[in-house]
């Protein structure tokens, strides 16, 4: 074999190796595209640099850890946001308290529209963090309360997203979230104990996994994959499935009226429902109104829009 041929073959192999490497990186692209914002305006007389490093540390943690064994392309990442508001900070103990707004969205098939899956505020945020402290990921033990909180919401974001695309598709991630809760409950940290609060992290997990309320997962699939995703083909057929999903939601209320999944659905979907039913017929509007009103009696303004919006086409 000539020297020129050997060089050509070597170059070809190198090119193939580079292509394979790029392909492997694309296949193993991380699952979340998480925007993180830390607001410490309520904290006076503190070194603001620590909050900047905290924001970057959380963003790196959410966006670089590999949360699943699933294959995600770079354009398939789940869009999500974490808004952490710090209300108090003790520089002697490095302890911070506040609340965390968790949001996630998903695209709707055959459209440029994105729909909200989660819009939830956790008011039980309490953790210790030192400036430039590395956040270490572990599934086997609880590294810190901060990483436990981040792990929990990463898995809930994944679980709810997967449920919206396939029936009970999020099961592996609810199981991972349950493991986070089990590890955290023995720590004595706030926000994890069962029956401590109707909207803490334990309650959120239970709302999606307890037998009495787990039909919320059927609602997620019906509403999104069988409803919204079909509306580009047939608005009426897609909306009819969403109407069925709302009826299922009412059944959850009948057995568990205080379940946090009901308020989570409202905060993510009520404004969207106003738009979905703006062109529905009177019978469909009335059915949805009658199913939603017992759940959300304080939301009369928005619910009346569902019932009374014009049906002009």
Backbone as CSV, one residue per row, in Angstrom:
resi,resn,N_x,N_y,N_z,CA_x,CA_y,CA_z,C_x,C_y,C_z
1,UNK,0.853,-1.192,0.000,0.000,0.000,0.000,0.888,1.242,0.000
2,UNK,0.580,2.204,-0.859,1.398,3.407,-0.952,1.210,4.288,0.269
3,UNK,2.175,5.163,0.467,2.084,6.107,1.590,0.850,6.979,1.454
4,UNK,0.555,7.409,0.240,-0.611,8.272,0.010,-1.901,7.540,0.375
5,UNK,-1.976,6.237,0.032,-3.182,5.459,0.350,-3.356,5.312,1.845
6,UNK,-2.210,5.056,2.553,-2.292,4.911,4.008,-2.766,6.204,4.650
7,UNK,-2.269,7.323,4.153,-2.679,8.619,4.701,-4.162,8.864,4.453
8,UNK,-4.625,8.504,3.258,-6.036,8.694,2.923,-6.922,7.862,3.833
9,UNK,-6.490,6.573,4.035,-7.292,5.697,4.898,-7.279,6.186,6.343
10,UNK,-6.146,6.658,6.821,-6.048,7.176,8.196,-6.942,8.396,8.377
11,UNK,-6.918,9.267,7.361,-7.770,10.461,7.440,-9.239,10.072,7.456
12,UNK,-9.581,9.041,6.668,-10.963,8.582,6.646,-11.404,8.039,7.988
13,UNK,-10.497,7.251,8.621,-10.820,6.702,9.935,-10.981,7.805,10.970
14,UNK,-10.112,8.809,10.890,-10.192,9.927,11.824,-11.510,10.668,11.668
15,UNK,-11.910,10.871,10.415,-13.174,11.554,10.153,-14.334,10.733,10.700
16,UNK,-14.301,9.417,10.493,-15.368,8.557,11.007,-15.424,8.592,12.523
17,UNK,-14.257,8.636,13.163,-14.210,8.692,14.627,-14.802,9.993,15.140
18,UNK,-14.481,11.086,14.446,-15.024,12.380,14.861,-16.532,12.419,14.683
19,UNK,-17.037,11.865,13.594,-18.479,11.820,13.360,-19.154,10.997,14.445
20,UNK,-18.545,9.848,14.786,-19.119,9.000,15.836,-19.137,9.710,17.181
21,UNK,-18.064,10.457,17.450,-17.987,11.183,18.713,-19.068,12.244,18.788
22,UNK,-19.238,12.990,17.710,-20.274,14.022,17.677,-21.650,13.390,17.829
23,UNK,-21.869,12.265,17.153,-23.151,11.577,17.248,-23.409,11.102,18.668
24,UNK,-22.374,10.580,19.320,-22.528,10.105,20.698,-22.877,11.237,21.636
25,UNK,-22.244,12.372,21.451,-22.546,13.535,22.279,-23.979,13.982,22.067
26,UNK,-24.425,13.985,20.794,-25.799,14.397,20.492,-26.798,13.450,21.124
27,UNK,-26.504,12.111,21.039,-27.417,11.122,21.594,-27.534,11.282,23.098
28,UNK,-26.400,11.629,23.750,-26.393,11.700,25.191,-26.630,13.127,25.711
29,UNK,-27.186,13.968,24.867,-27.444,15.338,25.290,-28.285,15.352,26.555
30,UNK,-27.942,16.238,27.441,-28.639,16.314,28.724,-30.108,16.651,28.496
31,UNK,-30.966,16.263,29.446,-32.410,16.300,29.218,-33.057,17.660,29.422
32,UNK,-32.475,18.496,30.272,-33.123,19.749,30.660,-32.411,20.961,30.081
33,UNK,-33.204,21.921,29.665,-32.689,23.247,29.356,-33.316,24.177,30.387
34,UNK,-32.626,24.324,31.511,-33.211,24.962,32.693,-32.640,26.365,32.897
35,UNK,-33.518,27.338,32.841,-33.148,28.722,33.135,-33.319,28.959,34.632
36,UNK,-32.303,29.482,35.274,-32.325,29.658,36.726,-32.145,31.131,37.075
37,UNK,-32.974,31.604,37.977,-32.852,32.977,38.465,-32.951,32.977,39.982
38,UNK,-31.968,33.584,40.640,-31.981,33.730,42.092,-32.155,35.204,42.418
39,UNK,-33.195,35.521,43.170,-33.495,36.898,43.557,-33.329,37.033,45.062
40,UNK,-32.424,37.922,45.463,-32.163,38.140,46.890,-32.423,39.586,47.288
41,UNK,-33.339,40.242,46.577,-33.630,41.653,46.864,-34.158,41.853,48.279
42,UNK,-34.762,40.829,48.854,-35.318,40.954,50.210,-34.243,40.865,51.291
43,UNK,-33.043,40.465,50.898,-31.961,40.288,51.869,-31.095,41.543,51.888
44,UNK,-31.035,42.186,53.038,-30.249,43.420,53.181,-28.889,43.119,53.814
45,UNK,-27.925,43.949,53.481,-26.601,43.909,54.119,-25.927,42.546,54.002
46,UNK,-26.031,41.948,52.844,-25.373,40.662,52.616,-24.475,40.765,51.388
47,UNK,-23.467,39.918,51.353,-22.590,39.840,50.196,-23.368,39.240,49.023
48,UNK,-23.694,40.055,48.048,-24.542,39.605,46.941,-23.838,38.594,46.038
49,UNK,-22.519,38.506,46.147,-21.780,37.590,45.289,-22.191,36.136,45.527
50,UNK,-22.532,35.809,46.768,-22.911,34.436,47.074,-24.163,34.013,46.311
51,UNK,-25.059,34.963,46.070,-26.295,34.628,45.354,-26.027,34.443,43.855
52,UNK,-25.015,35.149,43.352,-24.619,34.949,41.953,-24.005,33.567,41.761
53,UNK,-23.132,33.174,42.693,-22.517,31.854,42.568,-23.554,30.754,42.781
54,UNK,-24.527,31.003,43.656,-25.604,30.042,43.870,-26.404,29.850,42.588
55,UNK,-26.742,30.947,41.921,-27.506,30.864,40.678,-26.760,30.046,39.628
56,UNK,-25.459,30.295,39.484,-24.673,29.563,38.496,-24.533,28.094,38.880
57,UNK,-24.365,27.841,40.179,-24.212,26.459,40.645,-25.479,25.650,40.365
58,UNK,-26.645,26.257,40.605,-27.910,25.560,40.356,-28.094,25.317,38.857
59,UNK,-27.788,26.331,38.048,-27.925,26.186,36.598,-27.019,25.068,36.081
60,UNK,-25.775,25.049,36.544,-24.853,23.996,36.121,-25.357,22.623,36.560
61,UNK,-25.861,22.547,37.764,-26.337,21.276,38.315,-27.512,20.729,37.502
62,UNK,-28.466,21.581,37.212,-29.655,21.137,36.480,-29.339,20.806,35.025
63,UNK,-28.405,21.536,34.441,-28.174,21.431,33.004,-27.034,20.511,32.605
64,UNK,-26.248,20.014,33.550,-25.132,19.140,33.197,-25.275,17.724,33.736
65,UNK,-26.077,17.523,34.773,-26.300,16.157,35.252,-27.116,15.369,34.243
66,UNK,-26.844,14.084,34.140,-27.622,13.181,33.282,-28.664,12.518,34.153
67,UNK,-29.935,12.873,33.931,-31.012,12.472,34.822,-31.679,11.165,34.417
68,UNK,-31.524,10.740,33.189,-32.219,9.550,32.692,-31.283,8.729,31.813
69,UNK,-31.763,7.564,31.416,-31.067,6.755,30.416,-31.651,6.984,29.028
70,UNK,-32.641,7.857,28.937,-33.290,8.127,27.655,-32.365,8.926,26.750
71,UNK,-32.589,8.804,25.465,-31.796,9.526,24.480,-32.514,10.812,24.088
72,UNK,-31.872,11.934,24.322,-32.419,13.250,23.992,-31.524,13.916,22.958
73,UNK,-32.113,14.395,21.868,-31.381,15.241,20.957,-31.272,16.649,21.525
74,UNK,-30.358,17.439,20.984,-30.147,18.790,21.505,-31.415,19.629,21.414
75,UNK,-32.253,19.368,20.398,-33.492,20.135,20.218,-34.674,19.502,20.931
76,UNK,-34.433,18.457,21.726,-35.513,17.776,22.436,-35.491,18.041,23.931
77,UNK,-34.587,18.881,24.375,-34.496,19.156,25.803,-35.785,19.777,26.334
78,UNK,-36.097,19.453,27.578,-37.295,19.984,28.220,-37.008,21.404,28.708
79,UNK,-37.822,22.329,28.267,-37.654,23.720,28.678,-38.259,23.911,30.070
80,UNK,-37.468,24.413,30.998,-37.962,24.622,32.352,-37.265,25.826,32.989
81,UNK,-37.863,26.313,34.076,-37.335,27.484,34.767,-37.445,27.275,36.278
82,UNK,-36.453,27.758,36.978,-36.479,27.798,38.436,-36.252,29.235,38.871
83,UNK,-37.228,29.797,39.593,-37.110,31.147,40.139,-37.014,31.025,41.660
84,UNK,-35.819,31.204,42.184,-35.594,31.077,43.620,-35.542,32.462,44.249
85,UNK,-36.468,32.728,45.153,-36.500,34.000,45.872,-36.007,33.764,47.295
86,UNK,-34.920,34.409,47.654,-34.351,34.284,48.996,-34.966,35.356,49.886
87,UNK,-35.606,34.925,50.958,-36.233,35.883,51.874,-35.403,36.128,53.123
88,UNK,-34.506,35.198,53.456,-33.622,35.415,54.602,-32.312,34.671,54.392
89,UNK,-31.239,35.235,54.960,-29.914,34.628,54.843,-29.130,34.900,56.113
90,UNK,-28.620,33.851,56.726,-27.794,33.952,57.926,-26.356,33.662,57.525
91,UNK,-25.527,34.705,57.476,-24.159,34.497,56.997,-23.296,33.730,58.001
92,UNK,-23.750,33.623,59.247,-23.009,32.850,60.247,-23.185,31.352,60.030
93,UNK,-24.391,30.957,59.603,-24.686,29.533,59.391,-24.811,29.174,57.912
94,UNK,-24.755,30.196,57.046,-24.935,30.013,55.598,-26.328,29.472,55.248
95,UNK,-27.284,29.723,56.126,-28.631,29.202,55.938,-29.479,30.202,55.160
96,UNK,-30.222,29.695,54.184,-31.108,30.529,53.380,-32.520,29.953,53.417
97,UNK,-33.506,30.823,53.425,-34.895,30.402,53.304,-35.561,31.221,52.199
98,UNK,-36.634,30.682,51.656,-37.344,31.403,50.603,-38.382,30.538,49.941
99,UNK,-38.654,30.828,48.672,-39.590,30.007,47.902,-39.039,29.777,46.505
100,UNK,-39.534,28.732,45.872,-39.042,28.319,44.566,-40.214,28.128,43.615
101,UNK,-40.229,28.923,42.540,-41.229,28.758,41.487,-40.662,27.821,40.430
102,UNK,-41.370,26.730,40.180,-40.929,25.725,39.217,-41.864,25.767,38.014
103,UNK,-41.302,25.908,36.837,-42.104,25.953,35.622,-41.502,25.035,34.570
104,UNK,-42.359,24.384,33.801,-41.894,23.626,32.648,-42.943,23.692,31.555
105,UNK,-42.479,23.558,30.323,-43.373,23.610,29.166,-43.043,22.465,28.218
106,UNK,-43.946,22.247,27.290,-43.695,21.271,26.227,-44.276,21.804,24.930
107,UNK,-43.692,21.445,23.787,-44.258,21.888,22.509,-45.531,21.116,22.186
108,UNK,-46.406,21.740,21.415,-47.611,21.078,20.910,-47.349,20.683,19.466
109,UNK,-47.633,19.435,19.142,-47.342,18.911,17.807,-48.013,19.734,16.715
110,UNK,-47.286,19.857,15.602,-47.804,20.514,14.393,-48.214,21.964,14.636
111,UNK,-47.512,22.629,15.557,-47.794,24.040,15.819,-46.550,24.688,16.411
112,UNK,-46.576,25.993,16.502,-45.488,26.734,17.150,-45.819,27.023,18.608
113,UNK,-46.907,26.466,19.094,-47.406,26.742,20.440,-46.704,25.853,21.470
114,UNK,-46.399,26.413,22.616,-45.912,25.640,23.748,-46.919,25.756,24.886
115,UNK,-47.106,24.671,25.610,-48.087,24.628,26.688,-47.390,24.403,28.018
116,UNK,-47.908,25.015,29.056,-47.325,24.887,30.388,-47.725,23.556,31.020
117,UNK,-46.727,22.840,31.538,-46.980,21.599,32.261,-46.955,21.817,33.771
118,UNK,-46.008,22.611,34.240,-45.870,22.878,35.672,-45.720,24.377,35.888
119,UNK,-46.449,24.876,36.869,-46.275,26.255,37.325,-46.574,26.248,38.830
120,UNK,-45.594,25.821,39.598,-45.807,25.500,41.009,-44.825,26.262,41.885
121,UNK,-45.342,26.800,42.996,-44.476,27.504,43.948,-44.310,26.664,45.214
122,UNK,-43.079,26.328,45.526,-42.716,25.626,46.756,-42.306,26.684,47.776
123,UNK,-43.081,26.790,48.848,-42.829,27.831,49.852,-42.022,27.309,51.036
124,UNK,-41.540,26.070,50.944,-40.817,25.447,52.056,-39.329,25.276,51.722
125,UNK,-38.720,26.322,51.214,-37.319,26.230,50.809,-36.424,26.706,51.960
126,UNK,-35.530,25.822,52.373,-34.640,26.097,53.506,-33.401,25.228,53.320
127,UNK,-32.238,25.851,53.162,-31.021,25.074,52.922,-29.790,25.887,53.307
128,UNK,-28.666,25.195,53.437,-27.383,25.845,53.705,-26.540,25.810,52.433
129,UNK,-25.852,26.920,52.162,-24.987,26.980,50.987,-23.842,27.946,51.258
130,UNK,-22.623,27.486,51.011,-21.449,28.340,51.120,-21.032,28.820,49.734
131,UNK,-20.513,30.014,49.647,-20.095,30.561,48.366,-19.098,29.624,47.683
132,UNK,-19.377,29.338,46.412,-18.552,28.473,45.573,-18.576,27.000,46.009
133,UNK,-19.517,26.648,46.843,-19.654,25.249,47.247,-20.090,24.395,46.056
134,UNK,-19.385,23.295,45.770,-19.832,22.431,44.668,-21.098,21.682,45.047
135,UNK,-22.010,21.545,44.095,-23.234,20.771,44.304,-23.003,19.381,43.723
136,UNK,-23.049,18.373,44.581,-22.689,17.008,44.202,-23.950,16.166,44.029
137,UNK,-24.053,15.516,42.880,-25.210,14.672,42.588,-24.986,13.258,43.088
138,UNK,-26.008,12.687,43.724,-25.973,11.286,44.127,-27.394,10.760,44.205
139,UNK,-27.596,9.541,43.695,-28.895,8.887,43.837,-28.950,8.019,45.088
140,UNK,-27.785,7.717,45.671,-27.729,6.772,46.784,-27.910,7.431,48.147
141,UNK,-27.517,8.699,48.261,-27.658,9.369,49.550,-27.959,10.845,49.348
142,UNK,-28.297,11.503,50.450,-28.670,12.913,50.411,-27.434,13.760,50.674
143,UNK,-26.934,14.425,49.658,-25.738,15.242,49.785,-26.004,16.538,50.548
144,UNK,-27.150,17.138,50.278,-27.555,18.374,50.958,-29.032,18.576,50.702
145,UNK,-29.660,19.453,51.490,-31.079,19.706,51.244,-31.287,20.422,49.918
146,UNK,-30.342,21.280,49.546,-30.463,21.980,48.273,-30.443,20.994,47.111
147,UNK,-29.491,20.076,47.075,-29.445,19.131,45.962,-30.645,18.183,45.990
148,UNK,-31.141,17.865,47.182,-32.341,17.023,47.265,-33.533,17.728,46.633
149,UNK,-33.686,19.016,46.906,-34.775,19.798,46.315,-34.630,19.827,44.792
150,UNK,-33.422,20.072,44.318,-33.187,20.126,42.874,-33.430,18.764,42.227
151,UNK,-32.968,17.708,42.869,-33.206,16.359,42.343,-34.700,16.078,42.234
152,UNK,-35.422,16.417,43.296,-36.858,16.151,43.314,-37.560,16.829,42.153
153,UNK,-37.285,18.108,41.942,-38.000,18.817,40.883,-37.507,18.433,39.492
154,UNK,-36.249,18.057,39.364,-35.784,17.550,38.071,-36.563,16.298,37.691
155,UNK,-36.740,15.390,38.646,-37.472,14.152,38.360,-38.963,14.408,38.153
156,UNK,-39.538,15.357,38.887,-40.953,15.665,38.671,-41.164,16.311,37.302
157,UNK,-40.261,17.177,36.887,-40.349,17.778,35.553,-40.311,16.685,34.489
158,UNK,-39.387,15.751,34.647,-39.279,14.648,33.694,-40.520,13.765,33.722
159,UNK,-40.987,13.411,34.921,-42.126,12.511,35.049,-43.370,13.084,34.387
160,UNK,-43.662,14.334,34.672,-44.863,14.959,34.127,-44.737,15.138,32.616
161,UNK,-43.549,15.481,32.140,-43.333,15.608,30.704,-43.546,14.264,30.002
162,UNK,-42.955,13.208,30.527,-43.107,11.882,29.917,-44.561,11.421,29.970
163,UNK,-45.259,11.699,31.066,-46.680,11.340,31.158,-47.509,12.028,30.082
164,UNK,-47.099,13.221,29.683,-47.879,13.976,28.699,-47.715,13.435,27.287
165,UNK,-46.698,12.588,27.075,-46.446,12.034,25.743,-46.854,10.570,25.605
166,UNK,-46.889,9.829,26.708,-47.268,8.414,26.628,-47.957,7.998,27.921
167,UNK,-48.883,7.038,27.856,-49.621,6.641,29.059,-48.682,6.136,30.148
168,UNK,-48.704,6.812,31.290,-47.884,6.458,32.450,-46.393,6.424,32.118
169,UNK,-46.006,7.216,31.132,-44.610,7.224,30.687,-43.628,7.735,31.721
170,UNK,-44.117,8.478,32.697,-43.224,9.072,33.688,-42.914,8.188,34.878
171,UNK,-43.394,6.950,34.885,-43.254,6.080,36.058,-41.832,5.980,36.597
172,UNK,-40.800,5.776,35.763,-39.442,5.654,36.317,-38.989,6.896,37.082
173,UNK,-39.506,8.050,36.698,-39.038,9.302,37.303,-39.816,9.642,38.570
174,UNK,-41.090,9.187,38.646,-41.794,9.269,39.934,-41.101,8.368,40.953
175,UNK,-40.616,7.224,40.500,-39.909,6.323,41.406,-38.617,6.959,41.906
176,UNK,-37.917,7.647,41.033,-36.699,8.337,41.449,-37.025,9.492,42.403
177,UNK,-38.100,10.211,42.119,-38.533,11.289,43.018,-38.908,10.721,44.378
178,UNK,-39.551,9.544,44.384,-39.930,8.901,45.644,-38.701,8.534,46.457
179,UNK,-37.644,8.107,45.788,-36.406,7.788,46.491,-35.795,9.036,47.122
180,UNK,-35.863,10.160,46.405,-35.379,11.427,46.963,-36.152,11.778,48.228
181,UNK,-37.472,11.619,48.176,-38.312,11.934,49.336,-37.971,11.016,50.509
182,UNK,-37.799,9.730,50.244,-37.470,8.785,51.323,-36.156,9.165,52.012
183,UNK,-35.157,9.498,51.226,-33.866,9.872,51.795,-33.979,11.167,52.604
184,UNK,-34.769,12.117,52.098,-34.863,13.431,52.740,-35.707,13.403,54.006
185,UNK,-36.674,12.500,54.061,-37.579,12.483,55.217,-36.854,12.155,56.517
186,UNK,-35.749,11.445,56.428,-34.993,11.109,57.638,-34.003,12.199,58.031
187,UNK,-33.928,13.260,57.232,-32.947,14.312,57.494,-33.434,15.346,58.502
188,UNK,-34.755,15.426,58.700,-35.310,16.446,59.579,-35.495,17.791,58.910
189,UNK,-35.133,17.895,57.632,-35.298,19.150,56.896,-36.779,19.387,56.599
190,UNK,-37.132,20.667,56.480,-38.521,21.022,56.238,-38.920,20.746,54.791
191,UNK,-40.230,20.499,54.603,-40.774,20.347,53.259,-40.892,18.933,52.756
192,UNK,-40.500,17.950,53.571,-40.459,16.571,53.103,-41.410,15.628,53.826
193,UNK,-41.846,15.975,55.010,-42.592,15.028,55.837,-43.997,14.784,55.296
194,UNK,-44.406,13.533,55.346,-45.767,13.182,54.949,-46.763,13.810,55.915
195,UNK,-47.831,14.351,55.379,-48.927,14.954,56.149,-48.515,16.217,56.922
196,UNK,-47.309,16.703,56.697,-46.861,17.945,57.331,-47.575,19.145,56.719
197,UNK,-47.867,19.038,55.429,-48.425,20.154,54.673,-49.101,19.584,53.435
198,UNK,-50.200,20.197,53.005,-50.913,19.675,51.838,-50.251,20.057,50.520
199,UNK,-49.205,20.917,50.578,-48.551,21.330,49.343,-47.033,21.203,49.424
200,UNK,-46.521,20.406,50.361,-45.077,20.237,50.396,-44.652,19.178,49.375
201,UNK,-43.364,18.871,49.332,-42.856,17.978,48.292,-43.403,16.556,48.436
202,UNK,-43.572,16.102,49.647,-44.174,14.788,49.857,-45.599,14.755,49.312
203,UNK,-46.349,15.824,49.541,-47.727,15.900,49.053,-47.782,15.957,47.533
204,UNK,-46.834,16.670,46.930,-46.791,16.742,45.464,-46.568,15.360,44.875
205,UNK,-45.605,14.629,45.404,-45.355,13.280,44.912,-46.582,12.398,45.096
206,UNK,-47.179,12.444,46.273,-48.351,11.603,46.562,-49.503,11.895,45.612
207,UNK,-49.660,13.154,45.223,-50.764,13.521,44.333,-50.691,12.789,43.001
208,UNK,-49.474,12.462,42.566,-49.300,11.799,41.277,-49.124,10.287,41.396
209,UNK,-48.940,9.791,42.615,-48.640,8.369,42.772,-49.639,7.608,43.647
210,UNK,-50.360,8.297,44.536,-51.356,7.605,45.352,-52.516,7.140,44.476
211,UNK,-53.074,5.988,44.811,-54.139,5.401,43.998,-55.339,6.336,43.847
212,UNK,-55.683,7.060,44.912,-56.885,7.898,44.888,-56.787,9.041,43.886
213,UNK,-55.577,9.516,43.622,-55.414,10.705,42.775,-54.527,10.477,41.557
214,UNK,-54.002,9.273,41.387,-53.058,9.036,40.289,-53.700,9.161,38.913
215,UNK,-55.036,9.249,38.844,-55.696,9.491,37.549,-55.285,10.833,36.954
216,UNK,-54.649,11.691,37.751,-54.124,12.943,37.198,-53.131,12.644,36.078
217,UNK,-52.499,11.492,36.149,-51.560,11.109,35.094,-52.300,10.776,33.797
218,UNK,-53.476,10.188,33.918,-54.314,9.956,32.738,-54.761,11.283,32.144
219,UNK,-55.059,12.240,33.024,-55.446,13.575,32.575,-54.315,14.202,31.757
220,UNK,-53.085,14.069,32.241,-51.938,14.639,31.527,-51.842,14.092,30.103
221,UNK,-52.011,12.785,29.959,-51.904,12.170,28.636,-53.089,12.554,27.752
222,UNK,-54.294,12.459,28.307,-55.474,12.825,27.528,-55.395,14.275,27.054
223,UNK,-55.127,15.156,27.992,-55.153,16.590,27.712,-54.122,16.948,26.638
224,UNK,-52.908,16.408,26.774,-51.822,16.853,25.901,-51.702,16.021,24.623
225,UNK,-51.467,14.719,24.769,-51.189,13.905,23.579,-52.443,13.658,22.753
226,UNK,-53.571,13.392,23.428,-54.802,13.089,22.698,-55.660,14.321,22.440
227,UNK,-55.367,15.398,23.167,-56.141,16.619,23.021,-55.404,17.700,22.254
228,UNK,-54.494,18.395,22.931,-53.789,19.510,22.300,-53.045,19.094,21.038
229,UNK,-52.351,17.951,21.093,-51.552,17.532,19.940,-52.404,17.207,18.721
230,UNK,-53.692,16.947,18.926,-54.577,16.600,17.807,-55.333,17.804,17.245
231,UNK,-55.228,18.933,17.923,-56.052,20.073,17.522,-55.624,20.682,16.192
232,UNK,-54.370,20.447,15.789,-53.955,20.934,14.473,-54.684,20.190,13.367
233,UNK,-55.056,18.935,13.638,-55.800,18.132,12.664,-57.296,18.372,12.767
234,UNK,-57.799,18.450,14.008,-59.225,18.693,14.235,-59.405,19.373,15.583
235,UNK,-59.738,20.645,15.552,-59.933,21.395,16.793,-61.038,20.763,17.622
236,UNK,-62.138,20.409,16.970,-63.290,19.875,17.700,-62.977,18.537,18.358
237,UNK,-62.287,17.646,17.647,-61.954,16.336,18.209,-60.949,16.466,19.357
238,UNK,-59.953,17.313,19.168,-58.979,17.518,20.230,-59.619,18.111,21.471
239,UNK,-60.493,19.095,21.268,-61.169,19.730,22.402,-62.103,18.750,23.105
240,UNK,-62.735,17.851,22.359,-63.631,16.867,22.965,-62.872,15.958,23.935
241,UNK,-61.629,15.601,23.595,-60.827,14.768,24.492,-60.441,15.571,25.739
242,UNK,-60.137,16.839,25.566,-59.814,17.691,26.722,-61.026,17.787,27.645
243,UNK,-62.217,17.854,27.067,-63.444,17.869,27.868,-63.547,16.597,28.709
244,UNK,-63.193,15.464,28.125,-63.179,14.204,28.873,-62.147,14.241,29.996
245,UNK,-60.990,14.856,29.722,-59.941,14.961,30.741,-60.419,15.804,31.923
246,UNK,-61.165,16.856,31.632,-61.702,17.705,32.701,-62.702,16.921,33.551
247,UNK,-63.471,16.049,32.926,-64.406,15.204,33.674,-63.645,14.262,34.610
248,UNK,-62.506,13.747,34.161,-61.664,12.905,35.017,-61.115,13.719,36.184
249,UNK,-60.744,14.954,35.916,-60.248,15.834,36.979,-61.310,16.031,38.056
250,UNK,-62.564,16.175,37.640,-63.665,16.332,38.593,-63.804,15.085,39.473
251,UNK,-63.585,13.903,38.903,-63.652,12.665,39.683,-62.552,12.635,40.751
252,UNK,-61.371,13.176,40.428,-60.303,13.261,41.422,-60.736,14.171,42.563
253,UNK,-61.344,15.290,42.221,-61.836,16.217,43.242,-62.871,15.544,44.147
254,UNK,-63.711,14.724,43.574,-64.768,14.070,44.352,-64.208,13.183,45.458
255,UNK,-63.023,12.600,45.239,-62.442,11.709,46.254,-61.326,12.375,47.053
256,UNK,-60.715,13.430,46.506,-59.596,14.082,47.191,-59.614,15.582,46.907
257,UNK,-60.578,16.298,47.473,-60.756,17.717,47.126,-59.594,18.621,47.519
258,UNK,-58.725,18.165,48.421,-57.599,18.996,48.850,-56.298,18.612,48.163
259,UNK,-56.335,17.701,47.209,-55.101,17.269,46.559,-54.414,18.424,45.844
260,UNK,-53.102,18.509,46.028,-52.337,19.597,45.419,-52.324,19.494,43.895
261,UNK,-52.600,18.310,43.346,-52.599,18.197,41.884,-53.689,19.064,41.258
262,UNK,-54.760,19.331,42.008,-55.844,20.160,41.481,-55.411,21.613,41.340
263,UNK,-54.724,22.128,42.355,-54.236,23.508,42.254,-53.093,23.611,41.246
264,UNK,-52.298,22.556,41.121,-51.231,22.560,40.114,-51.818,22.608,38.707
265,UNK,-52.899,21.870,38.492,-53.561,21.906,37.188,-54.109,23.306,36.907
266,UNK,-54.734,23.896,37.890,-55.292,25.245,37.720,-54.211,26.242,37.343
267,UNK,-53.112,26.229,38.078,-52.063,27.231,37.857,-51.375,27.047,36.508
268,UNK,-51.397,25.833,35.990,-50.783,25.583,34.691,-51.753,25.782,33.535
269,UNK,-53.069,25.550,33.763,-53.969,25.356,32.636,-55.187,26.276,32.542
270,UNK,-55.550,26.966,33.594,-56.848,27.641,33.558,-56.918,28.716,32.479
271,UNK,-55.905,29.526,32.339,-55.915,30.545,31.277,-55.967,29.894,29.892
272,UNK,-55.253,28.805,29.733,-55.259,28.094,28.459,-56.642,27.556,28.136
273,UNK,-57.343,27.066,29.150,-58.686,26.527,28.934,-59.654,27.595,28.447
274,UNK,-59.487,28.818,28.927,-60.325,29.920,28.446,-60.186,30.042,26.931
275,UNK,-58.957,29.957,26.435,-58.732,30.068,24.989,-59.250,28.844,24.242
276,UNK,-59.039,27.657,24.805,-59.469,26.432,24.135,-60.982,26.415,23.918
277,UNK,-61.730,26.899,24.899,-63.192,26.818,24.813,-63.840,28.087,24.280
278,UNK,-63.046,29.025,23.802,-63.621,30.263,23.265,-64.468,29.989,22.030
279,UNK,-64.172,28.904,21.314,-64.926,28.580,20.097,-65.795,27.330,20.256
280,UNK,-65.934,26.851,21.474,-66.731,25.637,21.708,-68.219,25.946,21.647
281,UNK,-69.015,24.899,21.482,-70.462,25.118,21.490,-70.950,25.281,22.932
282,UNK,-72.162,25.748,23.071,-72.701,26.076,24.394,-72.742,24.867,25.320
283,UNK,-73.098,23.721,24.785,-73.195,22.510,25.608,-71.837,22.125,26.174
284,UNK,-70.804,22.203,25.342,-69.454,21.849,25.777,-68.943,22.840,26.816
285,UNK,-69.196,24.114,26.579,-68.803,25.149,27.538,-69.444,24.896,28.903
286,UNK,-70.720,24.612,28.895,-71.462,24.410,30.141,-70.934,23.183,30.885
287,UNK,-70.639,22.121,30.147,-70.119,20.901,30.765,-68.788,21.157,31.468
288,UNK,-67.896,21.858,30.794,-66.589,22.148,31.378,-66.730,23.079,32.579
289,UNK,-67.575,24.076,32.449,-67.805,25.002,33.564,-68.323,24.261,34.793
290,UNK,-69.292,23.373,34.589,-69.886,22.654,35.719,-68.890,21.704,36.380
291,UNK,-67.944,21.188,35.616,-66.932,20.311,36.196,-65.831,21.088,36.909
292,UNK,-65.529,22.293,36.436,-64.433,23.066,37.011,-64.856,23.934,38.194
293,UNK,-66.090,24.409,38.194,-66.494,25.354,39.241,-66.359,24.786,40.656
294,UNK,-66.774,23.543,40.922,-66.593,23.028,42.293,-65.123,22.978,42.714
295,UNK,-64.224,22.784,41.758,-62.795,22.716,42.066,-62.225,24.092,42.377
296,UNK,-62.682,25.100,41.655,-62.074,26.426,41.725,-63.137,27.512,41.907
297,UNK,-63.877,27.485,43.009,-64.981,28.445,43.195,-64.521,29.890,43.310
298,UNK,-63.249,30.116,43.632,-62.753,31.497,43.737,-62.305,32.052,42.382
299,UNK,-62.348,31.230,41.349,-61.877,31.648,40.022,-63.050,31.976,39.097
300,UNK,-64.056,32.636,39.650,-65.278,32.887,38.878,-65.024,33.730,37.629
301,UNK,-64.110,34.684,37.699,-63.856,35.546,36.536,-63.386,34.725,35.350
302,UNK,-62.396,33.881,35.564,-61.880,33.081,34.462,-62.862,31.979,34.049
303,UNK,-63.523,31.386,35.009,-64.485,30.338,34.673,-65.682,30.898,33.901
304,UNK,-66.097,32.101,34.248,-67.198,32.726,33.506,-66.803,33.016,32.065
305,UNK,-65.521,33.259,31.833,-65.060,33.461,30.458,-65.219,32.183,29.651
306,UNK,-64.957,31.046,30.294,-65.155,29.769,29.603,-66.618,29.601,29.214
307,UNK,-67.498,29.942,30.126,-68.927,29.727,29.895,-69.536,30.747,28.944
308,UNK,-69.014,31.974,28.973,-69.711,33.071,28.290,-69.023,33.624,27.061
309,UNK,-67.777,33.170,26.761,-67.087,33.701,25.588,-67.901,33.441,24.323
310,UNK,-67.745,34.339,23.361,-68.475,34.206,22.094,-68.117,32.913,21.389
311,UNK,-69.086,32.294,20.733,-68.850,31.078,19.950,-68.807,31.376,18.457
312,UNK,-68.652,32.648,18.093,-68.549,32.991,16.671,-67.336,32.304,16.060
313,UNK,-67.488,31.757,14.885,-66.391,31.039,14.243,-65.840,31.841,13.073
